[in-house]
Amino acid sequence: MSQILTATAKSDLAGAQFQVHKDDLSKTRFADVTLHADDLQTDQILVKIDSFALTANNITYGQLGEQMRYWGFFPAADETWGIIPVWGFADVIASRHPTIAVDERIYGFFPMATHLVMTPGKLTDSNFIEAAPHRSELPPAYNSYLRITTDPTFSEAFEAYQALLRPLFITSFLIDDFLTDEKFFGAQTVVLSSASSKTAFGLAYLLHKHKGTTVVGLTSASNRAFVEGLGCYDRVVTYDEIGQQPEEDAVYVDFAGSAEVRRAVHEHYGGHLKYSCAVGMSHRELNPPGKGLPGAKPIFFFAPNRIVKRSKEWGRGGLETRLNAAWTEFVPMLQGWIKVIRGSGRSAVEAAYRSMLAGGVKPDEGHILSLWD
Ligand SMILES: NC(=O)c1ccc[n+]([C@@H]2O[C@H](COP(=O)([O-])OP(=O)(O)OC[C@H]3O[C@@H](n4cnc5c(N)ncnc54)[C@H](OP(=O)(O)O)[C@@H]3O)[C@@H](O)[C@H]2O)c1
């Protein structure tokens, strides 16, 4: 068995984790951790987390940490605290794996931390599956890592957008696929809430290509101009204007998760609401689907479950090929839509997190962070 350790990784490494209180996401702390590369087991690697994105989606991971088992990916030593998962890039700094070498760069699901010890299992030239036992029961979509050096879709120029939007765009793609498969439940109009969110506008971009489908974006007054500027919604409507929309058959795709907005949409469309797809909770309300709402009953859409279904039907390669083609076409648009804002070090990470938690991030801002100064 080869053992490849870098000079720096041979000695003790000082690292840190950004932790949040599981019962109160506004309580945060940094935990110091010491890593010993010599402790790596056969087949394990130690990665240095270089950068990661922070969007409303990561706050939702924290809000649903218990319910959807997001705390289970990167458990903190003290279980009253959780580590929010993020999407980003890491470099291998020590390896006892026969194939994965020091200096390989990987992309995937990481803790808000400086390091991660990983146990790559099944692997190909372009990806591997994390096989740490505590992750085996968690949704497989989160356990797949891309090996950047050999990934054909990777572009350095779009690295920040990959961290910020690729996982969200996968959801956009899967919802577009689901609605197309279901022939839009007979409706011509698709109404999206939190239209300024990255997952929503990725979906709007894809829906906009369907001839005969009207894409309506619901958003806050302050985000209206941004949403109009995207050019992928046929109509942009503020939350207080829902009742002024035409009466027509519609499908609702809900990224906001606001009980008030959901009620307004269901009451306005009533029997014309053919399907109600509950996807997100960007408005931070932890509430069950409302009882007694007119129109179709809200049904939760969980992207990892759709990935499992389509991977079985199309094969893993089949899903990847379709996704890659859609992503490659979409990603250049982002340069005109999202400004990348970089922050390094503990205080920058904490400030960006607090701003995201408070809803203080503008939709045209994409935060790329690192715990390294
Ligand atoms: N079910 C799934 O499988 C799945 C997969 C991916 C994403 N999602 C969910 O989709 C949602 C959107 O995620 P994202 O990362 O795309 O979001 P994002 O780009 O960070 O969205 C930001 C938008 O969310 C709204 N918002 C954010 N914080 C708010 C606050 N504190 N109060 C009120 N509104 C706030 C605003 O939109 P408006 O003004 O336009 O409302 C804001 O422009 C998340 O809840 C995420 O978890 C679900």
The ligand as an SDF file (V2000), in Angstrom:
LIG
                    3D

 48 52  0  0  0  0  0  0  0  0999 V2000
  -35.9190   20.2550   -2.1960 N   0  0  0  0  0  0  0  0  0  0  0  0
  -34.7050   20.2400   -2.7490 C   0  0  0  0  0  0  0  0  0  0  0  0
  -34.2090   19.1830   -3.1590 O   0  0  0  0  0  0  0  0  0  0  0  0
  -33.9390   21.5240   -2.9040 C   0  0  0  0  0  0  0  0  0  0  0  0
  -32.7770   21.5620   -3.7020 C   0  0  0  0  0  0  0  0  0  0  0  0
  -32.1070   22.7910   -3.8850 C   0  0  0  0  0  0  0  0  0  0  0  0
  -32.5830   23.9440   -3.2380 C   0  0  0  0  0  0  0  0  0  0  0  0
  -33.6880   23.8540   -2.4410 N   0  0  0  0  0  0  0  0  0  0  0  0
  -34.1800   25.0400   -1.7110 C   0  0  0  0  0  0  0  0  0  0  0  0
  -34.4600   26.1590   -2.5550 O   0  0  0  0  0  0  0  0  0  0  0  0
  -34.3610   27.3730   -1.7490 C   0  0  0  0  0  0  0  0  0  0  0  0
  -33.5570   28.4090   -2.5330 C   0  0  0  0  0  0  0  0  0  0  0  0
  -32.1640   28.1670   -2.3500 O   0  0  0  0  0  0  0  0  0  0  0  0
  -31.0260   29.0340   -3.1120 P   0  0  0  0  0  0  0  0  0  0  0  0
  -29.7200   28.6280   -2.5250 O   0  0  0  0  0  0  0  0  0  0  0  0
  -31.2740   28.9210   -4.5800 O   0  0  0  0  0  0  0  0  0  0  0  0
  -31.3680   30.5010   -2.6170 O   0  0  0  0  0  0  0  0  0  0  0  0
  -30.6130   31.9010   -2.8650 P   0  0  0  0  0  0  0  0  0  0  0  0
  -30.1330   32.0010   -4.2570 O   0  0  0  0  0  0  0  0  0  0  0  0
  -29.6390   32.1550   -1.7830 O   0  0  0  0  0  0  0  0  0  0  0  0
  -31.9330   32.7790   -2.6650 O   0  0  0  0  0  0  0  0  0  0  0  0
  -31.9930   34.0060   -2.1310 C   0  0  0  0  0  0  0  0  0  0  0  0
  -33.4600   34.4790   -2.1850 C   0  0  0  0  0  0  0  0  0  0  0  0
  -34.2310   33.8660   -1.1520 O   0  0  0  0  0  0  0  0  0  0  0  0
  -35.1330   34.8340   -0.6090 C   0  0  0  0  0  0  0  0  0  0  0  0
  -34.6470   35.0120    0.7660 N   0  0  0  0  0  0  0  0  0  0  0  0
  -33.4600   34.6680    1.2450 C   0  0  0  0  0  0  0  0  0  0  0  0
  -33.3380   34.9110    2.5460 N   0  0  0  0  0  0  0  0  0  0  0  0
  -34.4770   35.3890    2.9410 C   0  0  0  0  0  0  0  0  0  0  0  0
  -34.9660   35.8150    4.1920 C   0  0  0  0  0  0  0  0  0  0  0  0
  -34.2440   35.7340    5.3020 N   0  0  0  0  0  0  0  0  0  0  0  0
  -36.1950   36.3060    4.2170 N   0  0  0  0  0  0  0  0  0  0  0  0
  -36.9150   36.3400    3.0950 C   0  0  0  0  0  0  0  0  0  0  0  0
  -36.5030   35.9000    1.8900 N   0  0  0  0  0  0  0  0  0  0  0  0
  -35.2960   35.4510    1.8020 C   0  0  0  0  0  0  0  0  0  0  0  0
  -35.0260   36.0560   -1.4970 C   0  0  0  0  0  0  0  0  0  0  0  0
  -35.8470   35.7990   -2.6390 O   0  0  0  0  0  0  0  0  0  0  0  0
  -37.2970   36.4700   -2.9970 P   0  0  0  0  0  0  0  0  0  0  0  0
  -37.2370   37.8980   -2.6090 O   0  0  0  0  0  0  0  0  0  0  0  0
  -37.3480   36.2890   -4.5000 O   0  0  0  0  0  0  0  0  0  0  0  0
  -38.3200   35.6570   -2.2630 O   0  0  0  0  0  0  0  0  0  0  0  0
  -33.5780   35.9550   -1.9330 C   0  0  0  0  0  0  0  0  0  0  0  0
  -33.2680   36.6780   -3.0960 O   0  0  0  0  0  0  0  0  0  0  0  0
  -33.7180   26.9640   -0.4260 C   0  0  0  0  0  0  0  0  0  0  0  0
  -34.6930   26.8590    0.6130 O   0  0  0  0  0  0  0  0  0  0  0  0
  -33.1300   25.6040   -0.7580 C   0  0  0  0  0  0  0  0  0  0  0  0
  -32.9300   24.7680    0.3600 O   0  0  0  0  0  0  0  0  0  0  0  0
  -34.3720   22.6790   -2.2500 C   0  0  0  0  0  0  0  0  0  0  0  0
  1  2  1  0
  2  3  2  0
  2  4  1  0
  4  5  1  0
  4 48  2  0
  5  6  2  0
  6  7  1  0
  7  8  2  0
  8  9  1  0
  8 48  1  0
  9 10  1  0
  9 46  1  0
 10 11  1  0
 11 12  1  0
 11 44  1  0
 12 13  1  0
 13 14  1  0
 14 15  2  0
 14 16  1  0
 14 17  1  0
 17 18  1  0
 18 19  2  0
 18 20  1  0
 18 21  1  0
 21 22  1  0
 22 23  1  0
 23 24  1  0
 23 42  1  0
 24 25  1  0
 25 26  1  0
 25 36  1  0
 26 27  1  0
 26 35  1  0
 27 28  2  0
 28 29  1  0
 29 30  1  0
 29 35  2  0
 30 31  1  0
 30 32  2  0
 32 33  1  0
 33 34  2  0
 34 35  1  0
 36 37  1  0
 36 42  1  0
 37 38  1  0
 38 39  2  0
 38 40  1  0
 38 41  1  0
 42 43  1  0
 44 45  1  0
 44 46  1  0
 46 47  1  0
M  CHG  2   8   1  16  -1
M  END
$$$$
